[in-house]
Amino acid sequence: MSECKLNHSQADVKSKYESQAAFLPEEMKPLFNRFFENEHTQALLNEVFHLLKKYDLASENEKSERTNRLNLVLKNV
């Protein structure tokens, strides 16, 4: 994924999540619910936003990589 110069707010991340939720594994939804209950660093918000961005258009291999990374991030916050 390319580096983005924009900082994304928690609201941006939540909006991106909501637009991609139908394409994410069902077991991730509780992890995201917990994620949105807390404040996070700007770096973490940006990372989650970009993992979600165009998730629905990613190849199966790319989706798998993004899913693994999201699981890692969400389970450790």
Phi and psi restraints in degrees (range 20) as a CNS / XPLOR table:
assign (resid 1 and name C) (resid 2 and name N)
       (resid 2 and name CA) (resid 2 and name C) 1.0 -80.0 20.0 2
assign (resid 2 and name N) (resid 2 and name CA)
       (resid 2 and name C) (resid 3 and name N) 1.0 155.6 20.0 2
assign (resid 2 and name C) (resid 3 and name N)
       (resid 3 and name CA) (resid 3 and name C) 1.0 -76.1 20.0 2
assign (resid 3 and name N) (resid 3 and name CA)
       (resid 3 and name C) (resid 4 and name N) 1.0 136.6 20.0 2
assign (resid 3 and name C) (resid 4 and name N)
       (resid 4 and name CA) (resid 4 and name C) 1.0 -112.1 20.0 2
assign (resid 4 and name N) (resid 4 and name CA)
       (resid 4 and name C) (resid 5 and name N) 1.0 141.1 20.0 2
assign (resid 4 and name C) (resid 5 and name N)
       (resid 5 and name CA) (resid 5 and name C) 1.0 -90.3 20.0 2
assign (resid 5 and name N) (resid 5 and name CA)
       (resid 5 and name C) (resid 6 and name N) 1.0 -6.8 20.0 2
assign (resid 5 and name C) (resid 6 and name N)
       (resid 6 and name CA) (resid 6 and name C) 1.0 -86.4 20.0 2
assign (resid 6 and name N) (resid 6 and name CA)
       (resid 6 and name C) (resid 7 and name N) 1.0 143.4 20.0 2
assign (resid 6 and name C) (resid 7 and name N)
       (resid 7 and name CA) (resid 7 and name C) 1.0 -95.7 20.0 2
assign (resid 7 and name N) (resid 7 and name CA)
       (resid 7 and name C) (resid 8 and name N) 1.0 133.9 20.0 2
assign (resid 7 and name C) (resid 8 and name N)
       (resid 8 and name CA) (resid 8 and name C) 1.0 -106.4 20.0 2
assign (resid 8 and name N) (resid 8 and name CA)
       (resid 8 and name C) (resid 9 and name N) 1.0 133.2 20.0 2
assign (resid 8 and name C) (resid 9 and name N)
       (resid 9 and name CA) (resid 9 and name C) 1.0 -78.2 20.0 2
assign (resid 9 and name N) (resid 9 and name CA)
       (resid 9 and name C) (resid 10 and name N) 1.0 169.3 20.0 2
assign (resid 9 and name C) (resid 10 and name N)
       (resid 10 and name CA) (resid 10 and name C) 1.0 -61.9 20.0 2
assign (resid 10 and name N) (resid 10 and name CA)
       (resid 10 and name C) (resid 11 and name N) 1.0 -36.1 20.0 2
assign (resid 10 and name C) (resid 11 and name N)
       (resid 11 and name CA) (resid 11 and name C) 1.0 -63.9 20.0 2
assign (resid 11 and name N) (resid 11 and name CA)
       (resid 11 and name C) (resid 12 and name N) 1.0 -38.7 20.0 2
assign (resid 11 and name C) (resid 12 and name N)
       (resid 12 and name CA) (resid 12 and name C) 1.0 -61.9 20.0 2
assign (resid 12 and name N) (resid 12 and name CA)
       (resid 12 and name C) (resid 13 and name N) 1.0 -44.5 20.0 2
assign (resid 12 and name C) (resid 13 and name N)
       (resid 13 and name CA) (resid 13 and name C) 1.0 -65.2 20.0 2
assign (resid 13 and name N) (resid 13 and name CA)
       (resid 13 and name C) (resid 14 and name N) 1.0 -42.3 20.0 2
assign (resid 13 and name C) (resid 14 and name N)
       (resid 14 and name CA) (resid 14 and name C) 1.0 -63.9 20.0 2
assign (resid 14 and name N) (resid 14 and name CA)
       (resid 14 and name C) (resid 15 and name N) 1.0 -41.3 20.0 2
assign (resid 14 and name C) (resid 15 and name N)
       (resid 15 and name CA) (resid 15 and name C) 1.0 -63.2 20.0 2
assign (resid 15 and name N) (resid 15 and name CA)
       (resid 15 and name C) (resid 16 and name N) 1.0 -43.4 20.0 2
assign (resid 15 and name C) (resid 16 and name N)
       (resid 16 and name CA) (resid 16 and name C) 1.0 -64.6 20.0 2
assign (resid 16 and name N) (resid 16 and name CA)
       (resid 16 and name C) (resid 17 and name N) 1.0 -41.5 20.0 2
assign (resid 16 and name C) (resid 17 and name N)
       (resid 17 and name CA) (resid 17 and name C) 1.0 -58.8 20.0 2
assign (resid 17 and name N) (resid 17 and name CA)
       (resid 17 and name C) (resid 18 and name N) 1.0 -48.0 20.0 2
assign (resid 17 and name C) (resid 18 and name N)
       (resid 18 and name CA) (resid 18 and name C) 1.0 -61.0 20.0 2
assign (resid 18 and name N) (resid 18 and name CA)
       (resid 18 and name C) (resid 19 and name N) 1.0 -34.8 20.0 2
assign (resid 18 and name C) (resid 19 and name N)
       (resid 19 and name CA) (resid 19 and name C) 1.0 -74.6 20.0 2
assign (resid 19 and name N) (resid 19 and name CA)
       (resid 19 and name C) (resid 20 and name N) 1.0 -21.0 20.0 2
assign (resid 19 and name C) (resid 20 and name N)
       (resid 20 and name CA) (resid 20 and name C) 1.0 -109.8 20.0 2
assign (resid 20 and name N) (resid 20 and name CA)
       (resid 20 and name C) (resid 21 and name N) 1.0 -6.5 20.0 2
assign (resid 20 and name C) (resid 21 and name N)
       (resid 21 and name CA) (resid 21 and name C) 1.0 -53.9 20.0 2
assign (resid 21 and name N) (resid 21 and name CA)
       (resid 21 and name C) (resid 22 and name N) 1.0 -37.8 20.0 2
assign (resid 21 and name C) (resid 22 and name N)
       (resid 22 and name CA) (resid 22 and name C) 1.0 -64.7 20.0 2
assign (resid 22 and name N) (resid 22 and name CA)
       (resid 22 and name C) (resid 23 and name N) 1.0 -20.8 20.0 2
assign (resid 22 and name C) (resid 23 and name N)
       (resid 23 and name CA) (resid 23 and name C) 1.0 -98.0 20.0 2
assign (resid 23 and name N) (resid 23 and name CA)
       (resid 23 and name C) (resid 24 and name N) 1.0 -10.0 20.0 2
assign (resid 23 and name C) (resid 24 and name N)
       (resid 24 and name CA) (resid 24 and name C) 1.0 -87.3 20.0 2
assign (resid 24 and name N) (resid 24 and name CA)
       (resid 24 and name C) (resid 25 and name N) 1.0 154.5 20.0 2
assign (resid 24 and name C) (resid 25 and name N)
       (resid 25 and name CA) (resid 25 and name C) 1.0 -59.6 20.0 2
assign (resid 25 and name N) (resid 25 and name CA)
       (resid 25 and name C) (resid 26 and name N) 1.0 139.4 20.0 2
assign (resid 25 and name C) (resid 26 and name N)
       (resid 26 and name CA) (resid 26 and name C) 1.0 -56.5 20.0 2
assign (resid 26 and name N) (resid 26 and name CA)
       (resid 26 and name C) (resid 27 and name N) 1.0 -36.7 20.0 2
assign (resid 26 and name C) (resid 27 and name N)
       (resid 27 and name CA) (resid 27 and name C) 1.0 -68.7 20.0 2
assign (resid 27 and name N) (resid 27 and name CA)
       (resid 27 and name C) (resid 28 and name N) 1.0 -10.9 20.0 2
assign (resid 27 and name C) (resid 28 and name N)
       (resid 28 and name CA) (resid 28 and name C) 1.0 -81.3 20.0 2
assign (resid 28 and name N) (resid 28 and name CA)
       (resid 28 and name C) (resid 29 and name N) 1.0 -22.0 20.0 2
assign (resid 28 and name C) (resid 29 and name N)
       (resid 29 and name CA) (resid 29 and name C) 1.0 -58.4 20.0 2
assign (resid 29 and name N) (resid 29 and name CA)
       (resid 29 and name C) (resid 30 and name N) 1.0 -44.3 20.0 2
assign (resid 29 and name C) (resid 30 and name N)
       (resid 30 and name CA) (resid 30 and name C) 1.0 -63.9 20.0 2
assign (resid 30 and name N) (resid 30 and name CA)
       (resid 30 and name C) (resid 31 and name N) 1.0 -32.6 20.0 2
assign (resid 30 and name C) (resid 31 and name N)
       (resid 31 and name CA) (resid 31 and name C) 1.0 -65.1 20.0 2
assign (resid 31 and name N) (resid 31 and name CA)
       (resid 31 and name C) (resid 32 and name N) 1.0 -41.7 20.0 2
assign (resid 31 and name C) (resid 32 and name N)
       (resid 32 and name CA) (resid 32 and name C) 1.0 -67.5 20.0 2
assign (resid 32 and name N) (resid 32 and name CA)
       (resid 32 and name C) (resid 33 and name N) 1.0 -39.6 20.0 2
assign (resid 32 and name C) (resid 33 and name N)
       (resid 33 and name CA) (resid 33 and name C) 1.0 -57.4 20.0 2
assign (resid 33 and name N) (resid 33 and name CA)
       (resid 33 and name C) (resid 34 and name N) 1.0 -44.7 20.0 2
assign (resid 33 and name C) (resid 34 and name N)
       (resid 34 and name CA) (resid 34 and name C) 1.0 -66.7 20.0 2
assign (resid 34 and name N) (resid 34 and name CA)
       (resid 34 and name C) (resid 35 and name N) 1.0 -40.1 20.0 2
assign (resid 34 and name C) (resid 35 and name N)
       (resid 35 and name CA) (resid 35 and name C) 1.0 -56.7 20.0 2
assign (resid 35 and name N) (resid 35 and name CA)
       (resid 35 and name C) (resid 36 and name N) 1.0 -44.0 20.0 2
assign (resid 35 and name C) (resid 36 and name N)
       (resid 36 and name CA) (resid 36 and name C) 1.0 -76.2 20.0 2
assign (resid 36 and name N) (resid 36 and name CA)
       (resid 36 and name C) (resid 37 and name N) 1.0 -7.9 20.0 2
assign (resid 36 and name C) (resid 37 and name N)
       (resid 37 and name CA) (resid 37 and name C) 1.0 -78.8 20.0 2
assign (resid 37 and name N) (resid 37 and name CA)
       (resid 37 and name C) (resid 38 and name N) 1.0 -13.1 20.0 2
assign (resid 37 and name C) (resid 38 and name N)
       (resid 38 and name CA) (resid 38 and name C) 1.0 -124.4 20.0 2
assign (resid 38 and name N) (resid 38 and name CA)
       (resid 38 and name C) (resid 39 and name N) 1.0 163.5 20.0 2
assign (resid 38 and name C) (resid 39 and name N)
       (resid 39 and name CA) (resid 39 and name C) 1.0 -84.5 20.0 2
assign (resid 39 and name N) (resid 39 and name CA)
       (resid 39 and name C) (resid 40 and name N) 1.0 150.2 20.0 2
assign (resid 39 and name C) (resid 40 and name N)
       (resid 40 and name CA) (resid 40 and name C) 1.0 -137.8 20.0 2
assign (resid 40 and name N) (resid 40 and name CA)
       (resid 40 and name C) (resid 41 and name N) 1.0 160.2 20.0 2
assign (resid 40 and name C) (resid 41 and name N)
       (resid 41 and name CA) (resid 41 and name C) 1.0 -65.5 20.0 2
assign (resid 41 and name N) (resid 41 and name CA)
       (resid 41 and name C) (resid 42 and name N) 1.0 157.5 20.0 2
assign (resid 41 and name C) (resid 42 and name N)
       (resid 42 and name CA) (resid 42 and name C) 1.0 -60.3 20.0 2
assign (resid 42 and name N) (resid 42 and name CA)
       (resid 42 and name C) (resid 43 and name N) 1.0 -40.1 20.0 2
assign (resid 42 and name C) (resid 43 and name N)
       (resid 43 and name CA) (resid 43 and name C) 1.0 -61.1 20.0 2
assign (resid 43 and name N) (resid 43 and name CA)
       (resid 43 and name C) (resid 44 and name N) 1.0 -42.1 20.0 2
assign (resid 43 and name C) (resid 44 and name N)
       (resid 44 and name CA) (resid 44 and name C) 1.0 -68.1 20.0 2
assign (resid 44 and name N) (resid 44 and name CA)
       (resid 44 and name C) (resid 45 and name N) 1.0 -43.1 20.0 2
assign (resid 44 and name C) (resid 45 and name N)
       (resid 45 and name CA) (resid 45 and name C) 1.0 -58.7 20.0 2
assign (resid 45 and name N) (resid 45 and name CA)
       (resid 45 and name C) (resid 46 and name N) 1.0 -44.7 20.0 2
assign (resid 45 and name C) (resid 46 and name N)
       (resid 46 and name CA) (resid 46 and name C) 1.0 -63.0 20.0 2
assign (resid 46 and name N) (resid 46 and name CA)
       (resid 46 and name C) (resid 47 and name N) 1.0 -42.0 20.0 2
assign (resid 46 and name C) (resid 47 and name N)
       (resid 47 and name CA) (resid 47 and name C) 1.0 -63.2 20.0 2
assign (resid 47 and name N) (resid 47 and name CA)
       (resid 47 and name C) (resid 48 and name N) 1.0 -47.6 20.0 2
assign (resid 47 and name C) (resid 48 and name N)
       (resid 48 and name CA) (resid 48 and name C) 1.0 -63.6 20.0 2
assign (resid 48 and name N) (resid 48 and name CA)
       (resid 48 and name C) (resid 49 and name N) 1.0 -41.4 20.0 2
assign (resid 48 and name C) (resid 49 and name N)
       (resid 49 and name CA) (resid 49 and name C) 1.0 -56.5 20.0 2
assign (resid 49 and name N) (resid 49 and name CA)
       (resid 49 and name C) (resid 50 and name N) 1.0 -47.5 20.0 2
assign (resid 49 and name C) (resid 50 and name N)
       (resid 50 and name CA) (resid 50 and name C) 1.0 -74.1 20.0 2
assign (resid 50 and name N) (resid 50 and name CA)
       (resid 50 and name C) (resid 51 and name N) 1.0 -25.7 20.0 2
assign (resid 50 and name C) (resid 51 and name N)
       (resid 51 and name CA) (resid 51 and name C) 1.0 -69.5 20.0 2
assign (resid 51 and name N) (resid 51 and name CA)
       (resid 51 and name C) (resid 52 and name N) 1.0 -31.9 20.0 2
assign (resid 51 and name C) (resid 52 and name N)
       (resid 52 and name CA) (resid 52 and name C) 1.0 -81.8 20.0 2
assign (resid 52 and name N) (resid 52 and name CA)
       (resid 52 and name C) (resid 53 and name N) 1.0 -29.0 20.0 2
assign (resid 52 and name C) (resid 53 and name N)
       (resid 53 and name CA) (resid 53 and name C) 1.0 -58.0 20.0 2
assign (resid 53 and name N) (resid 53 and name CA)
       (resid 53 and name C) (resid 54 and name N) 1.0 123.8 20.0 2
assign (resid 53 and name C) (resid 54 and name N)
       (resid 54 and name CA) (resid 54 and name C) 1.0 55.6 20.0 2
assign (resid 54 and name N) (resid 54 and name CA)
       (resid 54 and name C) (resid 55 and name N) 1.0 28.7 20.0 2
assign (resid 54 and name C) (resid 55 and name N)
       (resid 55 and name CA) (resid 55 and name C) 1.0 -54.7 20.0 2
assign (resid 55 and name N) (resid 55 and name CA)
       (resid 55 and name C) (resid 56 and name N) 1.0 -41.4 20.0 2
assign (resid 55 and name C) (resid 56 and name N)
       (resid 56 and name CA) (resid 56 and name C) 1.0 -63.4 20.0 2
assign (resid 56 and name N) (resid 56 and name CA)
       (resid 56 and name C) (resid 57 and name N) 1.0 -24.3 20.0 2
assign (resid 56 and name C) (resid 57 and name N)
       (resid 57 and name CA) (resid 57 and name C) 1.0 -96.4 20.0 2
assign (resid 57 and name N) (resid 57 and name CA)
       (resid 57 and name C) (resid 58 and name N) 1.0 -5.6 20.0 2
assign (resid 57 and name C) (resid 58 and name N)
       (resid 58 and name CA) (resid 58 and name C) 1.0 -71.6 20.0 2
assign (resid 58 and name N) (resid 58 and name CA)
       (resid 58 and name C) (resid 59 and name N) 1.0 152.5 20.0 2
assign (resid 58 and name C) (resid 59 and name N)
       (resid 59 and name CA) (resid 59 and name C) 1.0 -65.4 20.0 2
assign (resid 59 and name N) (resid 59 and name CA)
       (resid 59 and name C) (resid 60 and name N) 1.0 165.1 20.0 2
assign (resid 59 and name C) (resid 60 and name N)
       (resid 60 and name CA) (resid 60 and name C) 1.0 -60.5 20.0 2
assign (resid 60 and name N) (resid 60 and name CA)
       (resid 60 and name C) (resid 61 and name N) 1.0 -39.2 20.0 2
assign (resid 60 and name C) (resid 61 and name N)
       (resid 61 and name CA) (resid 61 and name C) 1.0 -63.9 20.0 2
assign (resid 61 and name N) (resid 61 and name CA)
       (resid 61 and name C) (resid 62 and name N) 1.0 -45.1 20.0 2
assign (resid 61 and name C) (resid 62 and name N)
       (resid 62 and name CA) (resid 62 and name C) 1.0 -64.5 20.0 2
assign (resid 62 and name N) (resid 62 and name CA)
       (resid 62 and name C) (resid 63 and name N) 1.0 -41.1 20.0 2
assign (resid 62 and name C) (resid 63 and name N)
       (resid 63 and name CA) (resid 63 and name C) 1.0 -60.3 20.0 2
assign (resid 63 and name N) (resid 63 and name CA)
       (resid 63 and name C) (resid 64 and name N) 1.0 -42.2 20.0 2
assign (resid 63 and name C) (resid 64 and name N)
       (resid 64 and name CA) (resid 64 and name C) 1.0 -61.4 20.0 2
assign (resid 64 and name N) (resid 64 and name CA)
       (resid 64 and name C) (resid 65 and name N) 1.0 -45.1 20.0 2
assign (resid 64 and name C) (resid 65 and name N)
       (resid 65 and name CA) (resid 65 and name C) 1.0 -62.2 20.0 2
assign (resid 65 and name N) (resid 65 and name CA)
       (resid 65 and name C) (resid 66 and name N) 1.0 -44.6 20.0 2
assign (resid 65 and name C) (resid 66 and name N)
       (resid 66 and name CA) (resid 66 and name C) 1.0 -65.8 20.0 2
assign (resid 66 and name N) (resid 66 and name CA)
       (resid 66 and name C) (resid 67 and name N) 1.0 -40.2 20.0 2
assign (resid 66 and name C) (resid 67 and name N)
       (resid 67 and name CA) (resid 67 and name C) 1.0 -61.9 20.0 2
assign (resid 67 and name N) (resid 67 and name CA)
       (resid 67 and name C) (resid 68 and name N) 1.0 -45.0 20.0 2
assign (resid 67 and name C) (resid 68 and name N)
       (resid 68 and name CA) (resid 68 and name C) 1.0 -60.1 20.0 2
assign (resid 68 and name N) (resid 68 and name CA)
       (resid 68 and name C) (resid 69 and name N) 1.0 -44.8 20.0 2
assign (resid 68 and name C) (resid 69 and name N)
       (resid 69 and name CA) (resid 69 and name C) 1.0 -66.8 20.0 2
assign (resid 69 and name N) (resid 69 and name CA)
       (resid 69 and name C) (resid 70 and name N) 1.0 -42.8 20.0 2
assign (resid 69 and name C) (resid 70 and name N)
       (resid 70 and name CA) (resid 70 and name C) 1.0 -60.8 20.0 2
assign (resid 70 and name N) (resid 70 and name CA)
       (resid 70 and name C) (resid 71 and name N) 1.0 -43.8 20.0 2
assign (resid 70 and name C) (resid 71 and name N)
       (resid 71 and name CA) (resid 71 and name C) 1.0 -59.2 20.0 2
assign (resid 71 and name N) (resid 71 and name CA)
       (resid 71 and name C) (resid 72 and name N) 1.0 -44.9 20.0 2
assign (resid 71 and name C) (resid 72 and name N)
       (resid 72 and name CA) (resid 72 and name C) 1.0 -58.6 20.0 2
assign (resid 72 and name N) (resid 72 and name CA)
       (resid 72 and name C) (resid 73 and name N) 1.0 -48.8 20.0 2
assign (resid 72 and name C) (resid 73 and name N)
       (resid 73 and name CA) (resid 73 and name C) 1.0 -66.2 20.0 2
assign (resid 73 and name N) (resid 73 and name CA)
       (resid 73 and name C) (resid 74 and name N) 1.0 -48.7 20.0 2
assign (resid 73 and name C) (resid 74 and name N)
       (resid 74 and name CA) (resid 74 and name C) 1.0 -69.6 20.0 2
assign (resid 74 and name N) (resid 74 and name CA)
       (resid 74 and name C) (resid 75 and name N) 1.0 -31.5 20.0 2
assign (resid 74 and name C) (resid 75 and name N)
       (resid 75 and name CA) (resid 75 and name C) 1.0 -78.3 20.0 2
assign (resid 75 and name N) (resid 75 and name CA)
       (resid 75 and name C) (resid 76 and name N) 1.0 -12.5 20.0 2
assign (resid 75 and name C) (resid 76 and name N)
       (resid 76 and name CA) (resid 76 and name C) 1.0 -111.9 20.0 2
assign (resid 76 and name N) (resid 76 and name CA)
       (resid 76 and name C) (resid 77 and name N) 1.0 18.7 20.0 2
